[in-house]
Amino acid sequence: MRTPAYYIDKFITAVYIACLMGGILVCFSPKTDVHADRVSGRYVAAASEGLDYMTADDFLSETEKPADKEDISKYLKEASKSVLHEMHGKEPAEEADSAEPDVTEEPDENVPSDDGGMDEESVAASEPENDENRMEPDPDDWHLMLVNKQNPVPEDFEVNLANINGSLYADERIIEDIYRMIDDASADGVDLMICSAYRSYDRQKTLFANKINKLMSEGMTYLEAYRIGSMNVTVPGTSEHHIGLALDILTGSYTSMDDGFGETKAGIWLAEKAPDYGFILRYPKGKEEITGIVYEPWHFRYVGTKYSHYITEQGICLEEFLKGGY
């Protein structure tokens, strides 16, 4: 007859094997959630503690200069001579009518609006039916192309570029909105300065290598430098700057790419007004675990006004919007 100790040993062995098999299954089970590849919040926090923030000069070569209000004024005058209008097949006289309409003037039916004009019964009836206010992303819309560490730029991707100024370029389809944004900011007494826009793969490779070398010269190992460096200089091939839809915007009196820019007059103006021109704050505070990038109050991504107001008002990042359900 077997003793109780025999059965206890068998039970402990069975539990151990079950736990071991469970761990193996977790490691090899397929990822089904959009956020399965999200970066650990603890990892991002640890990396951000040693983050070496950059300045505008780090992104400009010796032959380049940032685009500021003087450049924009110059190019707006040139645009009036039909340079941009010919590009878009428009006559100068149609400029006022051709600008993309402000969402606040003609709200999209899918965009959440103020409930002030609704009676209590209507509000109560609409609350369970969130689908009425939900905006679903169009996966084929070029405005919403997702580029991040899990979604690199396709090898066959091509973009038609146009000048912002003599040395900076962006997707030609967003140039007019860039001009309008900087011009309107200037009218509000805000001095915006674009220090980086489109960047080629080779240019991003150089910037990333420079960042890694700088951190290693300060005593970090390559892996440590890579971990810290990739938090504010994106790995080549995974940067939104490759597709011409992203801008790094600072101001003449504050050229450091750090959290403090968000507290400047320019940073506050952009956070509030950028959606009017189709841009969103791409890496918001509190979304680091999803985006894999620390809070960057200077980095703005063009998604078009159809989506920019909605994403901003919902307080979500692009990854969350594309997942759906908001």
N, C-alpha and C positions, 0 to 999 in steps of 0.2 A: 504494500500500500504506500502511495506516494505521500510525502509530508506536505503541509501547507506551504513550506518554503519553496518547494518545487513549483507550485502553481504561481506563487508570487514572482519568482524569477521569470517564468514564462510570460506572465502579464507584462512585466517591465520590459522584456525583450520585444514583445509585440508592439508596445507603445513607442519604443525607440525606433523600430523599423518603420512604423506608420509616419512618425514625424520626419524621418529621413526621406521617405518617398514623397511626402508632401512638399518638402523643400525642393526636391529635384523637379517635381511637376511644376512648381511655381517658376523655377528658373527657365524651363523650356516651354512653358505655355505661351501661345501666341498673344500678342498685344492687340486688343480690340478697341480700346478707348482712345479717342483723339489725343488725350492728355497723358497717355501711358508713357510718352517720351518726355514729359515735363521734367524740368530740372529740379532737383531737391532744393527746397527753400533753405535748408540748413547750409547746403553747398553754396548757394548764391550769397547768403549772408556772410559766410566765412570768406568767400572770395572778395566781397565788396569791402571788407575791413582793410584789406591790403591794396585796394585798387589805386592805381597810379593814374589819376585823371589827366587828360590831355588838354591841349589848348588849340586854338585855331591854327597856329603856325605849324603844328604837327601834321596837319592835313593839307597844307599848301606847299607846293614846290617853290623853288627860287623864282620861277618864271610866272607864278600864279599870284593872283590877288583875290581877296574876298569880294563878293558882289554886295554892294551897299546901295544906298538911296541915290547916289550920284550915277552909278551904273544904270539903275533902273530908270531914272529920269531920262538919261541919254537914249536908252533903248525904247522907251515909250515914245519918244519923239521920232525915232526911226520907224517904229511900228506905224505911226500915223502916215508915213509915206508908203504904206502898203506892204512892207516887208513881211510882217506876220499875217496880214490879211490875205495876201496872195497864197501863203502857206495853207490857210484854212479855206480858201476859195470865197472870201468875203470882201466887200467893199468897205473902206474906212467909215462911211456914213452909217453902216449897219452896226458899228461897234457897240453902241449902247444897248441895242436890242439883242445882240448876239451873245452877250455874257450869260453864263449859266445862271438861271434864276435862283434867288435866295430861297432856301427851304421855308423860311418864316413867312415869305409872301404867298407862296403856293404850296402849302404842306402836302407831302405825299400821304396818301390814305393809310399807308402802313406805318408811318412814323408816329410815335406817341405824341399827343398834343395835350395842352392844358385842359383840365377838366372844368375850368371855370364856367364855361358856357353850358354845362350839362346839369340836369337836375339830379337829385339824389337817387331816384329810381333808375335813371339811365346809367349812372355810375355803378350802382350796385349790380345792375344787370350785366354790365360790361366786364366787371372784375373777374368772373369765372372764365370768361371767354378771352383769354389772353392772346389767342391766335389773331384776333382782329387788329391788335396793335403790334404784332410781331412782324419784323421784316426778315425775310429769308434771303440768304446770300445766293447769288447766281455764280456757280462755280466756273462758268465760262466767261465771266466779266473780267476784262483785263485790269480794271481798277483794283480787283481783290486778289491779285496774284500773291500767294503766300511764299515768302522766302524767309527761312530761319535755319537753325542748325539741323533740323530734321527734314527740311525741304530745300535743298540747294537749287540754284538757278540751272535750268536745263541746258545741256551743252549746245543745243541748236537755237538757243534764245537769241533774238536780235531786237534791237531798239533803234528807232529813228530819233536822233538827237538834234537839239537846237541850242543855240547859245543863250545862257543867262547873262554872261558878260564875255569878255574876251577869252577867258580861260576855263570857265565853268559851264557845264552842259547839263541838260535834263531831257527827259522824254518830251518831244515837241508838242504833244497833246496837253501838257500841263503848263507850258511856258506863260501863256496869258494869265492864268490864275496866279502864278508866282509874281508876275509884274503887278497885278492888281493888289495882292496882299502887301507887298512891300510899299507900294505907292500909298495905299490907304493907311498903313501903319505910320508912314511919314506924316500924313495929314493929321494923325492923332498925336503927333509929337513923339513917336516911337521909332528909334533908329535900329532897323533890322540889318543884319549882316550875314549873308550866306557864306559859310566857309568851306562847305563841301556839298557836292551834289552827286552827279554820276561819277562812278569810279570803275575803271576797268578791272578785270581779274588781276592783271599784272600789277596795277597800282595798289590794289588791296593786299596783294601778296607782299609788296614792299613795305607797306604800312605795318602789316602784321609782324613781319620779320624784324622791323625796327623796334617794335614794341617788345617782342620777345628778347631781343639782344639787350635792350635797355634794362629790362628787369633782371636778366641774368648777370649783367654787369654790376647790379646792386646786391648780388649774392644769392639769388634764387637758382634752384635747379631748373632744367628745361621744363619738367612737368609742372613745377610750381609756377613758372613764368607763363606757360601755356594756359594753365587754369585761370590765373589772374588776368592775363592779357586778353583772353577771349571774351571777357566780360564787358569790355568797352572798345575793342577793335575786333570786329567779326572775322571769323575764319574765312579765308578766300573761298569764293564760290557760294557762300551762304549769306552774303550781305545784300540788303535791299538797294544799296547804292549801285549794284551791278545792273539793275533794271531801270534806273533813271527816274524812279518815283519817290526817292527819299532825299531830304535836305537836312543838313546840320546848320542850325540858325543860332547865331549869337548876337551880340550888340557891341558897338565900338568901345563902350566903357566896361564891358565884361566879356573877356575872350577865353575864359576857362570853361572847359566842358566838365562841370560838376553840378552838384545839387543846387548850389547857390544861384545858378542862372534862373532857376524857376521862381526865385523871389525878386528878380529884377523887374523893372517896368516892362521890358521887352518880353521876358518869360511869362509874365502874367497876361500880357496882351495876347500872346500867341496861344496860350492855353484856352483863352476865352474866344478868340476871334478866328483862329486857324480853320475851324470847321466851316466857316463861311466861304472859304476858298477851296474846300475839298480836302483839307489836311486833318490828320488826327495825330495826337501825341502817341507815338508808336509804342513806347516803353514806359507805361505809367507806373507810379509808385504802388506797390502792393501786388503787382502782377509778375514779379520777377520769377516766381516758381513756374509760371506758364511760358513766359517769353524766353527765359534763360538769359536775359539781359537786365542789368541793373537799371534803376530809374534814370532816364535820360531826358530831362526837360528841354533839351535842344534838338532832339531828333524827331522830325515830322515826316509822316508818310502820306502820300496822296492816294485817296480812295474815291474822290469825287463827292460832290455835295449830296448826292443821293444817299450815300452811306455815312458820311463824316459826322453829321449831326446826330444820327441815330446811335452810332457807336459811342460817341462822346457822352450823350445824354444817358445811355445805359450804364456807363462807367465800366465798360469792358474793353478788352484788347482785341486785336484782329483775330488771333487764334480762337478766342471764345466766340466771336461773331460767326466765323466760318464753321464752327462746330454746330451752330444752330441752337434753337431753343430759347433765344433771348428776344 
